[in-house]
């Protein structure tokens, strides 16, 4: 039998490189070349053109908003009737030193309206009190390395796979070959599913046999101190926009971003493409590219969706450095994946994914650099006393804020109708966040992305461990 590692070699463009067409190279060069041309304008012009780079940034971002608005204009939650038969569902929780949150994650999974058939803890070499929690709370004896326990006498669906510490992707792959369910849900230990989340996923996979991957909808939770609430406030509306954007791209069969913190996969599809790539910073995102590749190569009508009724809350960064580290890894992994799959950019055989989504992603690689450069030029104009130029730029920015504000307030209603989520989505806080974000949180996000460029270029990045600030262990 072919192993996942052997299959990955054949399926991955990282390990078996594909020829990159000239058109793909040209599309990839547009963003950097345009940046250089527009940046020069800051030193050669005396009119509004001095801020050409900022205007280009605003036009691009507004075009993406318009695209999203058009494709979510009739958005509502898709009701799936209770299936007569449902695919078997297993959950893999990859965990490394998550003793503080592992019990909360397990209890939330076990308490689902439609509980999973299997909950497998893929213990990636934990050296904290994870073993004690699993023994004391669920009656699981410590298994030898590389083996799995029998079902728990306390919670029969629960099993424990104990592994050496080799990283999340390898832990998921080791667990994937142990699971025999048709659909596998990957859930991070710091992610708490709402009671109906798995039921919504079950219904989606039962209704659509060609569905091979789906993401649930996540909302961030941070610490309860002032700083934590501040970061939760901004990230809440960021997540709303991001998941609406995912739905918009889904309409073109071009959804790429599946959140590994809460994602469901048809197991046979994941095995067919070689599992998760342990050398990628964002293994969940990279896997989706290989699923699309495999479908195009083998004539499969595979679908990838975002399920609006499948809700979960995930522990999110609650401090500037934690946030920057997270975005460094996310953006560095995005750049990795974009480079490995650059032959797909502009390729018609991948449909809208190749001709629309991936060219946009090629531009996204330099969008944060545009944003920070535009802000730096504006600050430079003000500091140098060139207020006659700063004023028209300010008017352009105010027009952009008005557009953003209109979109955010309108889309918030669409999001509520789609997901059923109401908590933490009041209109007045959304209004204040939209006004402040361009001068605060957005700059921090761009800074994390630029740091991601450094991680990508130097190769100095790993999965790492996020400090938990919001999820606490349940009482014994």
C-alpha positions, 0 to 999 in steps of 0.5 A, a space after each residue: 500500500 502506498 504511504 501518505 508520504 509517497 503519495 505526497 511526492 507525486 501530488 505536491 508541486 513542491 516535491 515534483 515541480 511543474 513547469 511554470 508558464 510565462 503567463 503565470 510569471 508575468 501575472 506574478 510580476 505585475 504587483 512588484 513592478 507596479 509598486 516600484 512605478 507608483 512608489 517613484 511617483 512620490 518623488 516625481 509628482 507635485 499633485 495628488 499623483 504623489 500618493 499614487 500608491 495609496 490610490 492604487 491600494 484603495 482601488 484594489 481593496 474597493 474592487 474586492 469589496 464590490 466583488 464580495 458584496 455582489 456575491 453575497 447579496 442574496 446570502 442566507 443560511 442553507 437549510 439542509 434536511 435531516 439526512 436519512 443516512 449520514 456519512 460517519 464522522 470522526 474528529 482529530 484533535 492535534 494537540 501539543 502541550 494543551 493540558 489547559 484546554 484539552 478537556 474543554 475541547 473534548 467535552 464540547 465535542 462530546 456534547 454536540 447535538 450530533 456527536 461524532 462517532 470518534 474523537 481521536 486526540 493526536 498527542 504530538 509529544 506533549 510534555 505537560 499535564 495532557 497525559 494526566 488530564 486524559 487519564 484522570 478525567 477520561 480513564 485513558 491509560 498512557 499508550 506506548 509511543 505510536 499506538 492508540 488506546 482502546 475506547 475510553 470507558 467514560 466516553 466511548 467515542 474517545 481515543 488517544 494516539 500518542 506520538 513523538 513531537 514532529 509537528 501538527 501536520 505529521 500528527 494529523 497524517 498519523 491520525 488520518 491513517 488510523 481513522 476509518 470514518 468517511 469524513 474527518 473533522 480537524 479541530 484545534 484544541 483551543 477551538 470550541 464548537 457550538 452545539 449544532 456545528 457537527 450536525 450542520 457539517 454532517 448535513 452538508 456532506 450528506 447532501 453533497 457527495 462531491 463535497 470533499 472539504 468544508 470550513 466552519 465559521 469561526 469567531 475569535 475569543 480573547 482574554 477578558 482584560 482590557 487588551 483582550 477585549 480590544 483585540 477581540 473587538 477588532 478581530 471579530 469584524 475582521 473574521 466576519 469580512 473574511 468569512 463573507 469573502 470566502 463565501 463569495 469565492 465559493 460561488 466561483 468554485 474558487 474557495 482556497 482558505 479552509 480553517 484548519 482550526 475547524 475543517 471537515 474533509 472527505 477522508 479518501 480525498 485527503 489520502 488521495 493527495 498525500 495528506 498534510 504537507 509537514 514543510 508548509 507553515 499553513 498545512 490546511 491552506 496548502 492541502 486545498 491547492 492539491 485537492 483542486 489539482 487532483 480534481 483537475 488532473 483526474 476529472 473529479 467534480 470536487 467541491 469545497 464549501 464554507 458551511 454557514 451554520 457550523 459555528 465555533 469560537 477559537 482562542 485568538 491573539 490578545 496582545 500585539 506581539 502574539 497577533 504579529 507572530 500569528 500573522 507572520 506565520 499565516 502570511 509566510 505560509 501563504 507566500 510559500 504556498 503561492 510560490 509552490 503553486 505559481 504554475 496554477 496562476 492564470 491557468 484556464 484548466 483550473 477554471 475561475 480558481 486559475 483565472 481569477 482567484 489565484 491572480 488576485 492572490 498574486 496581487 495579495 502578496 504585495 498588498 500589505 507593502 502597498 498599504 504600509 508604503 501609502 501610510 508612510 508617504 502620507 506621514 512624510 507629507 504631513 511631517 514635511 509640511 506639504 498640507 496642500 497635498 495631504 488635504 486631497 489625500 485625506 478626502 480620498 481616504 474619507 471617501 474610502 472610509 465611507 465606502 467601507 463603513 457602508 459595506 461593513 454595516 450592510 454585510 453585518 446583517 447578511 452575516 447574521 442571516 447566514 450564520 445565525 450568530 448575534 452575540 458580539 455583533 452590535 452595530 455601534 461597536 462595528 461603526 467605531 471599529 470601521 472608523 478606527 481600523 485603517 489607522 490602527 488594526 489594519 497597520 498592525 495586520 500589514 506589519 505582521 504580513 511584512 514580517 511574514 515576508 521575512 519568515 518566507 525569505 529566510 525560512 525561519 518559521 515553525 508552527 509554534 505555540 499560541 499562549 491561551 488567553 480565553 479558554 479555561 479548563 472545565 471544573 473536575 
